[in-house]
Amino acid sequence: MDCREDFRSILPFLPVIIRSDAAHWPPPVEEALRYLSRGTSQSNVNSGQLFALAIADLRNSLGVSTLHPSASLGLSLFFDTLMSKDESETWFRDVIPRLADLLLKLPALLEAHYQNAAVTNGMETGLKLLEAQQPGIVILSQELIAALLACALFCLFPTTGRGEKHLRSINFDKLFLCLHERNRANQENKIKCIVHYFERVCKNMPAGNVSFERKVLPLRNSSPSNIVYPEADFWINSTISLCRLEVHIPGLIEDQPTEALEVDFANRYIGGGVLRRGCVQEEIRFVTNPELITSMLFLPMMADNEAIEIIGSERFSNYTGYSSSFRFSGDHEDEKGIDKLRRRKTRIIAIDALRRPGEAQYTPECLLREINKSFCGFFNSFEGEGEEIGVATGNWGCGAFGGDPQVKAVIQWLAASQAKRPFVLYYTFGLEQLEKLEMVVQWIVSQKWSVGEVWSKLVEYSGQRLSGKTAVGFFEWLI
């Protein structure tokens, strides 16, 4: 494996070593995992406090930095206090030994992965660092993903060099650290979702695949698709017709019934604050579908002309609430269909909006950045595939990010239309500023305007907002 370029790119960020051209655990780590796999009678790891000590020993054997005391206390708090006695006993008796077994299998799973990695649409699919400005795809089995996430739970991934590659940490230590330092119910419930995932896969390991793709709009024409990062004239001159937009007031993007791109209101670092205190749209999706967290291992920060598409992640948890009111509400049986690559037909597209742009969001530069970011997410990388797949989205870049909901809704509609998506399902979550969205959409459609004509109106409105000629919202200004 050591001769493979893809494997060499990710090896510095994996906890295994290479010996005789194959991946192995260092001998002290393998021995410790074998003890853990034999159950509490052999390992004596039957509490959060002792689990934290076992993790610290494993990290020491790997030469990884010492576990922060607050992370150890957070592990103890969750498994010894917040978890019921029966749940804790089951976790340490049944789940931890099986996770240790899964970790012991990691070298063999990696070996099988690289042996079986195929070429899809002209791209190698082996696990690798999907570097900035390099379109690429990785396809992982759900079993390999489970082993990688077990590494994250045990906090075994090296941290050296990740910052230089614009990668956030994937270890779960800060998740438990934040629980100890500020014991809030939503943080506890994020962990409950992840714990439930491990309980599920230890009982019945799923057999599908998940793909992770870095999508890039080239800054100059060098791609086979001839699609490049558009300039302002591209949008002004577009004659593409507007696609159908359907407004949903109640409902959630992840519950939409069709096969559509489901927009992740992402941080430029995929996953955002899921492994810290974050608990809004992206973080919630990542804990109910924990396989998404794997993307944090090998997908660096997104640039303005990049998006990330993940197909096949399974949902394991139900939930209620949002942000501080978020709560785990039990098991979820994912009934989505399976495609020819053995991926669930769940397509998540991560696009990061401008963060708190204020009045600058109405400048031509910011408008162009946002529509191009959406277009990068929505355009089809592989011509002739998925032409019937629309977009399911909502108030992207609004809320904490401070975007104008009316402007953002129209930008996404134009980008989806330009990408030749057949429809947009727009979930307003009852936002007051979007009460008239359906009426405005119907009125725009009645005008038979093209993408370019609506874009020109949006640019004109934004110019008047900046100059102080208008202070009303885009919908009122337009009609």
C-alpha positions as CSV (number, residue, x, y, z in Angstrom):
1,M,0.0,0.0,0.0
2,D,2.9,2.3,0.7
3,C,3.5,2.8,-3.0
4,R,0.0,4.2,-3.6
5,E,-0.1,8.0,-3.9
6,D,-3.6,8.2,-2.5
7,F,-2.6,6.2,0.7
8,R,0.6,8.2,1.1
9,S,-1.4,11.5,1.1
10,I,-3.7,10.4,4.0
11,L,-1.2,8.2,6.0
12,P,0.2,11.2,8.1
13,F,-3.4,11.7,9.4
14,L,-4.1,8.0,10.3
15,P,-3.1,6.3,13.5
16,V,-1.6,3.2,11.9
17,I,2.0,2.5,10.9
18,I,3.5,0.8,7.8
19,R,5.4,-2.4,8.1
20,S,6.3,-4.7,5.2
21,D,4.2,-2.5,2.9
22,A,1.0,-3.1,5.0
23,A,-0.8,-1.1,7.6
24,H,-0.5,-2.2,11.3
25,W,-1.2,-1.0,14.7
26,P,1.9,-0.4,16.8
27,P,2.4,-3.5,19.0
28,P,1.5,-1.8,22.4
29,V,-1.7,-0.4,20.8
30,E,-2.7,-3.8,19.4
31,E,-2.1,-5.4,22.7
32,A,-4.2,-2.8,24.6
33,L,-7.1,-3.2,22.0
34,R,-7.0,-7.0,22.4
35,Y,-7.5,-6.5,26.2
36,L,-10.4,-4.2,25.6
37,S,-12.0,-6.6,23.1
38,R,-12.1,-9.3,25.7
39,G,-14.7,-7.4,27.8
40,T,-14.8,-5.9,31.2
41,S,-13.7,-9.0,33.0
42,Q,-10.3,-8.8,31.3
43,S,-9.9,-5.0,30.7
44,N,-11.6,-3.7,33.8
45,V,-12.8,-0.8,31.7
46,N,-16.4,-0.5,33.1
47,S,-16.7,3.3,33.7
48,G,-16.2,6.6,31.9
49,Q,-13.3,7.4,34.2
50,L,-11.5,4.1,33.3
51,F,-12.4,4.5,29.7
52,A,-10.7,7.9,29.7
53,L,-7.6,6.3,31.3
54,A,-7.6,3.6,28.6
55,I,-7.8,6.3,25.9
56,A,-4.9,8.2,27.5
57,D,-2.8,5.0,27.5
58,L,-3.6,4.3,23.8
59,R,-2.7,7.9,22.9
60,N,0.5,7.7,24.8
61,S,1.5,4.5,22.9
62,L,0.8,6.3,19.6
63,G,2.8,9.4,20.6
64,V,-0.3,11.6,20.5
65,S,-0.5,14.6,22.9
66,T,-2.0,14.0,26.4
67,L,-5.8,14.0,26.7
68,H,-7.0,17.3,28.2
69,P,-8.2,16.8,31.8
70,S,-11.6,18.4,30.9
71,A,-12.0,15.8,28.1
72,S,-11.4,13.0,30.6
73,L,-13.8,14.6,33.1
74,G,-16.4,14.9,30.3
75,L,-16.1,11.2,29.4
76,S,-16.7,10.4,33.1
77,L,-19.6,12.8,33.3
78,F,-21.4,11.3,30.3
79,F,-20.9,7.6,30.9
80,D,-20.9,7.6,34.8
81,T,-23.5,10.3,35.6
82,L,-25.7,11.3,32.6
83,M,-26.1,7.8,31.3
84,S,-28.4,5.5,33.3
85,K,-26.6,2.7,35.2
86,D,-28.2,0.0,32.9
87,E,-27.2,1.9,29.7
88,S,-23.6,2.4,31.1
89,E,-23.3,-1.3,32.0
90,T,-24.4,-2.3,28.5
91,W,-22.1,0.2,26.8
92,F,-19.0,-1.1,28.6
93,R,-20.0,-4.8,28.6
94,D,-21.2,-5.0,24.9
95,V,-20.2,-2.0,22.9
96,I,-16.7,-1.1,23.9
97,P,-15.4,-4.7,23.3
98,R,-17.0,-4.7,19.8
99,L,-15.5,-1.3,19.0
100,A,-12.1,-2.6,20.1
101,D,-12.6,-5.5,17.7
102,L,-13.5,-3.1,15.0
103,L,-10.4,-1.0,15.6
104,L,-8.3,-4.2,15.4
105,K,-9.8,-4.8,12.0
106,L,-8.9,-1.3,10.7
107,P,-5.6,-2.3,9.0
108,A,-7.3,-5.2,7.2
109,L,-10.2,-2.9,6.2
110,L,-7.8,-0.3,4.8
111,E,-6.0,-3.1,2.9
112,A,-9.3,-4.4,1.4
113,H,-10.4,-0.8,0.6
114,Y,-7.4,0.0,-1.5
115,Q,-7.5,-3.4,-3.2
116,N,-11.1,-2.8,-4.2
117,A,-11.0,0.9,-4.9
118,A,-12.4,1.4,-8.4
119,V,-12.4,4.2,-10.9
120,T,-15.7,6.1,-11.0
121,N,-16.4,8.6,-13.8
122,G,-12.7,8.8,-14.5
123,M,-11.7,9.4,-10.9
124,E,-9.8,7.2,-8.4
125,T,-12.0,6.5,-5.4
126,G,-9.4,5.4,-2.8
127,L,-9.1,7.1,0.6
128,K,-6.9,10.2,0.2
129,L,-6.6,13.8,1.1
130,L,-9.0,15.6,-1.2
131,E,-6.9,18.8,-1.4
132,A,-8.1,22.3,-2.3
133,Q,-8.8,23.1,-5.9
134,Q,-8.5,19.4,-6.8
135,P,-11.8,17.8,-7.8
136,G,-11.9,14.2,-6.5
137,I,-14.0,11.5,-4.9
138,V,-13.6,9.0,-2.2
139,I,-15.9,6.0,-1.7
140,L,-15.8,4.2,1.7
141,S,-17.7,1.2,3.0
142,Q,-19.9,1.8,6.0
143,E,-17.8,-0.7,7.9
144,L,-14.5,1.2,7.2
145,I,-16.3,4.5,8.2
146,A,-17.4,2.9,11.5
147,A,-13.8,1.9,12.2
148,L,-12.6,5.4,11.4
149,L,-15.3,6.9,13.7
150,A,-14.3,4.5,16.4
151,C,-10.8,5.9,16.1
152,A,-12.3,9.4,16.6
153,L,-14.2,8.2,19.7
154,F,-11.0,6.8,21.1
155,C,-9.2,10.0,20.1
156,L,-6.5,8.2,18.2
157,F,-6.0,10.3,15.1
158,P,-2.7,12.3,14.9
159,T,-3.2,16.0,15.2
160,T,0.2,17.2,13.9
161,G,0.1,18.9,10.5
162,R,-3.7,19.1,10.2
163,G,-3.8,22.9,10.6
164,E,-1.3,23.4,7.8
165,K,-3.6,21.4,5.5
166,H,-6.6,23.4,6.7
167,L,-8.2,20.4,8.4
168,R,-10.0,20.5,11.8
169,S,-9.5,17.8,14.4
170,I,-11.7,14.8,14.0
171,N,-11.1,13.3,17.5
172,F,-14.0,13.5,19.9
173,D,-12.0,14.9,22.9
174,K,-13.4,18.4,22.5
175,L,-16.9,17.1,22.3
176,F,-16.6,15.7,25.8
177,L,-14.4,18.7,26.9
178,C,-17.2,21.1,26.0
179,L,-19.7,18.8,27.9
180,H,-17.6,19.1,31.1
181,E,-16.9,22.8,30.8
182,R,-20.5,23.8,30.0
183,N,-22.9,20.9,30.7
184,R,-25.8,21.8,28.5
185,A,-28.6,19.4,27.5
186,N,-28.1,19.9,23.7
187,Q,-24.4,18.9,24.1
188,E,-25.4,15.8,26.0
189,N,-28.0,15.0,23.3
190,K,-25.5,15.4,20.5
191,I,-23.3,12.7,22.2
192,K,-26.4,10.5,22.7
193,C,-26.9,10.5,18.9
194,I,-23.3,9.4,18.3
195,V,-23.4,6.8,21.1
196,H,-26.6,5.4,19.5
197,Y,-24.9,5.1,16.2
198,F,-22.1,3.0,17.7
199,E,-24.7,0.8,19.5
200,R,-26.5,0.2,16.2
201,V,-23.4,-0.6,14.1
202,C,-22.1,-2.9,16.9
203,K,-25.3,-4.9,16.7
204,N,-25.7,-4.9,12.9
205,M,-22.9,-3.5,10.7
206,P,-24.4,-1.9,7.6
207,A,-23.0,-3.1,4.2
208,G,-23.4,-0.1,2.0
209,N,-21.0,2.7,0.7
210,V,-20.8,6.4,1.1
211,S,-19.1,8.7,-1.4
212,F,-17.4,12.1,-0.6
213,E,-16.8,14.4,-3.5
214,R,-14.9,17.8,-3.7
215,K,-16.6,19.8,-6.4
216,V,-14.6,22.6,-8.0
217,L,-15.6,25.3,-10.4
218,P,-12.3,25.9,-12.2
219,L,-11.1,29.5,-12.3
220,R,-10.1,29.0,-15.9
221,N,-11.3,26.7,-18.6
222,S,-9.4,23.5,-18.1
223,S,-12.2,21.0,-17.2
224,P,-13.9,18.5,-19.6
225,S,-17.3,19.9,-18.7
226,N,-16.2,23.4,-19.9
227,I,-17.9,24.8,-16.7
228,V,-15.8,27.6,-15.2
229,Y,-16.3,30.0,-12.2
230,P,-18.7,32.5,-13.7
231,E,-18.1,36.2,-14.0
232,A,-21.0,38.8,-13.6
233,D,-21.7,38.9,-17.3
234,F,-22.4,35.1,-17.3
235,W,-25.4,35.7,-15.0
236,I,-26.6,38.9,-16.7
237,N,-26.6,37.2,-20.1
238,S,-28.2,33.9,-19.0
239,T,-31.3,32.9,-21.0
240,I,-32.0,29.8,-18.9
241,S,-35.6,29.4,-17.8
242,L,-36.5,29.3,-14.1
243,C,-37.1,25.9,-12.6
244,R,-40.1,25.1,-10.5
245,L,-39.9,26.3,-6.9
246,E,-42.2,24.7,-4.3
247,V,-42.6,26.5,-0.9
248,H,-42.9,24.4,2.3
249,I,-43.5,26.3,5.5
250,P,-43.5,23.3,8.0
251,G,-41.2,20.4,7.4
252,L,-37.4,19.6,7.4
253,I,-35.0,19.3,4.5
254,E,-33.9,15.8,5.6
255,D,-37.6,14.6,5.5
256,Q,-38.2,15.6,1.9
257,P,-39.8,12.7,0.1
258,T,-38.0,12.9,-3.3
259,E,-34.5,12.3,-4.5
260,A,-33.0,15.8,-4.2
261,L,-29.7,17.5,-3.3
262,E,-30.3,18.3,0.4
263,V,-28.4,21.5,1.3
264,D,-26.1,21.5,4.3
265,F,-25.8,25.1,5.5
266,A,-22.1,24.5,6.0
267,N,-19.1,26.1,7.6
268,R,-16.2,26.4,5.2
269,Y,-14.6,23.7,7.4
270,I,-17.0,20.8,6.8
271,G,-18.9,19.8,9.9
272,G,-18.6,23.2,11.5
273,G,-18.8,22.9,15.3
274,V,-20.2,19.4,15.4
275,L,-17.3,18.2,17.6
276,R,-17.4,21.3,19.7
277,R,-20.4,23.3,20.9
278,G,-22.2,23.8,17.6
279,C,-25.8,22.7,17.4
280,V,-27.5,24.2,14.4
281,Q,-28.4,22.9,11.0
282,E,-25.1,21.4,9.9
283,E,-24.1,20.0,13.3
284,I,-27.6,18.4,13.8
285,R,-27.3,16.7,10.4
286,F,-23.9,15.4,11.3
287,V,-24.9,13.8,14.6
288,T,-28.1,12.2,13.2
289,N,-26.0,10.9,10.2
290,P,-22.6,10.4,12.0
291,E,-21.0,8.9,8.9
292,L,-20.8,12.5,7.6
293,I,-18.2,13.3,10.4
294,T,-15.8,11.1,8.4
295,S,-15.5,13.9,5.9
296,M,-13.6,15.9,8.4
297,L,-10.7,13.5,8.2
298,F,-9.7,14.2,4.6
299,L,-11.6,17.2,3.3
300,P,-9.9,20.5,3.9
301,M,-11.5,23.9,4.1
302,M,-13.6,25.0,1.1
303,A,-12.7,27.9,-1.1
304,D,-15.2,30.2,-2.8
305,N,-15.3,28.0,-5.9
306,E,-15.7,24.7,-4.0
307,A,-18.5,22.6,-2.6
308,I,-18.7,19.1,-1.1
309,E,-21.3,16.4,-2.0
310,I,-21.8,13.4,0.1
311,I,-24.0,10.5,-1.1
312,G,-25.1,7.5,0.9
313,S,-24.9,8.5,4.6
314,E,-27.4,6.6,6.7
315,R,-29.6,8.3,9.3
316,F,-29.6,6.6,12.7
317,S,-31.3,9.0,15.0
318,N,-34.5,11.0,15.3
319,Y,-34.5,14.4,17.1
320,T,-36.6,17.3,18.2
321,G,-35.7,21.0,18.7
322,Y,-32.9,23.2,17.4
323,S,-29.8,24.8,18.9
324,S,-30.3,24.9,22.7
325,S,-33.6,22.9,22.5
326,F,-32.0,20.0,20.4
327,R,-32.8,16.6,21.9
328,F,-32.2,13.0,20.7
329,S,-35.6,11.3,20.4
330,G,-34.8,7.7,19.6
331,D,-33.8,5.3,16.8
332,H,-34.4,6.1,13.1
333,E,-34.7,3.3,10.5
334,D,-33.5,4.8,7.3
335,E,-35.7,3.6,4.4
336,K,-34.0,5.5,1.5
337,G,-33.4,3.3,-1.6
338,I,-30.0,2.1,-2.6
339,D,-28.2,3.0,-5.9
340,K,-25.9,0.9,-8.1
341,L,-22.9,1.9,-6.1
342,R,-24.6,0.6,-2.9
343,R,-25.1,4.1,-1.6
344,R,-28.3,5.3,0.1
345,K,-30.1,7.8,-2.1
346,T,-29.4,10.6,0.3
347,R,-27.5,13.4,-1.4
348,I,-26.1,16.1,0.9
349,I,-24.5,19.2,-0.6
350,A,-22.3,21.3,1.7
351,I,-22.0,25.0,0.7
352,D,-20.8,27.7,3.0
353,A,-22.4,31.1,2.9
354,L,-20.7,34.4,3.8
355,R,-20.5,34.8,7.5
356,R,-22.1,38.0,8.9
357,P,-21.5,40.1,5.8
358,G,-23.7,43.0,6.9
359,E,-24.5,45.5,4.2
360,A,-21.6,44.2,2.2
361,Q,-23.8,41.3,1.1
362,Y,-25.5,43.7,-1.4
363,T,-22.2,44.5,-3.2
364,P,-21.7,42.9,-6.7
365,E,-18.8,40.9,-5.4
366,C,-20.7,39.3,-2.6
367,L,-23.8,38.6,-4.7
368,L,-21.5,36.9,-7.3
369,R,-19.7,34.9,-4.6
370,E,-23.0,33.6,-3.2
371,I,-24.6,32.6,-6.5
372,N,-21.4,31.0,-7.7
373,K,-21.1,29.0,-4.4
374,S,-24.6,27.8,-4.9
375,F,-24.0,27.0,-8.5
376,C,-20.9,25.0,-7.6
377,G,-23.0,22.9,-5.2
378,F,-25.9,22.4,-7.6
379,F,-24.2,21.7,-11.0
380,N,-24.0,18.1,-12.1
381,S,-20.3,16.9,-12.1
382,F,-21.2,13.9,-14.2
383,E,-23.1,14.8,-17.3
384,G,-26.0,12.4,-18.1
385,E,-26.5,11.3,-14.5
386,G,-29.1,12.5,-12.0
387,E,-30.8,14.9,-14.3
388,E,-34.1,14.3,-12.5
389,I,-32.7,15.3,-9.1
390,G,-33.7,18.7,-7.8
391,V,-32.6,20.7,-4.8
392,A,-34.1,20.8,-1.2
393,T,-33.0,23.8,0.7
394,G,-34.0,26.6,3.1
395,N,-32.7,29.7,4.7
396,W,-29.0,29.2,3.8
397,G,-26.6,31.7,5.3
398,C,-29.4,33.4,7.3
399,G,-29.9,33.2,11.1
400,A,-26.6,33.4,12.8
401,F,-24.8,34.1,9.5
402,G,-26.9,37.3,9.0
403,G,-27.8,36.8,5.4
404,D,-30.9,38.5,3.8
405,P,-33.4,35.6,3.5
406,Q,-35.2,37.1,0.5
407,V,-32.0,37.6,-1.4
408,K,-30.6,34.2,-0.5
409,A,-33.8,32.4,-1.5
410,V,-33.7,34.0,-5.0
411,I,-29.9,33.4,-5.4
412,Q,-30.4,29.7,-4.7
413,W,-33.4,29.5,-7.1
414,L,-31.3,31.1,-9.9
415,A,-28.3,28.9,-9.2
416,A,-30.5,25.7,-9.3
417,S,-32.1,26.8,-12.5
418,Q,-28.8,27.6,-14.2
419,A,-27.5,24.2,-13.1
420,K,-30.6,22.7,-14.9
421,R,-32.1,21.2,-11.8
422,P,-35.8,20.5,-12.4
423,F,-37.1,21.8,-9.1
424,V,-36.4,23.5,-5.8
425,L,-38.1,22.5,-2.6
426,Y,-37.8,25.5,-0.3
427,Y,-38.3,25.1,3.4
428,T,-38.9,28.5,5.1
429,F,-39.2,27.1,8.6
430,G,-42.0,29.7,9.1
431,L,-39.6,32.7,8.7
432,E,-41.6,35.9,8.7
433,Q,-39.5,37.6,5.9
434,L,-40.5,34.7,3.5
435,E,-44.2,34.7,4.1
436,K,-44.7,36.1,0.6
437,L,-42.2,33.8,-1.1
438,E,-44.8,31.7,-2.9
439,M,-46.7,34.7,-4.2
440,V,-43.5,36.4,-5.4
441,V,-42.3,33.2,-7.1
442,Q,-45.7,32.9,-8.9
443,W,-45.5,36.6,-10.0
444,I,-41.9,36.2,-11.3
445,V,-42.9,33.1,-13.3
446,S,-45.9,34.9,-14.7
447,Q,-43.4,37.5,-16.1
448,K,-41.6,34.7,-18.0
449,W,-38.3,36.1,-16.9
450,S,-35.0,34.2,-17.5
451,V,-32.3,33.6,-14.9
452,G,-30.4,36.7,-16.3
453,E,-33.4,38.9,-16.1
454,V,-34.1,38.1,-12.4
455,W,-30.4,38.4,-11.6
456,S,-30.4,41.9,-13.2
457,K,-33.3,42.9,-10.9
458,L,-31.5,41.5,-7.9
459,V,-28.3,43.5,-8.8
460,E,-30.4,46.7,-9.3
461,Y,-32.2,46.3,-6.0
462,S,-28.9,45.6,-4.2
463,G,-27.3,48.7,-5.6
464,Q,-30.3,50.8,-4.3
465,R,-29.9,49.2,-0.9
466,L,-26.3,50.2,-0.8
467,S,-26.9,53.7,-1.9
468,G,-29.8,54.2,0.5
469,K,-32.4,54.7,-2.2
470,T,-34.5,51.9,-0.7
471,A,-34.7,50.2,2.7
472,V,-37.5,47.7,1.9
473,G,-37.0,44.0,1.3
474,F,-36.4,42.7,-2.2
475,F,-40.0,41.2,-2.5
476,E,-41.7,44.5,-1.7
477,W,-39.3,46.4,-4.0
478,L,-39.9,44.0,-6.9
479,I,-43.6,44.0,-6.8
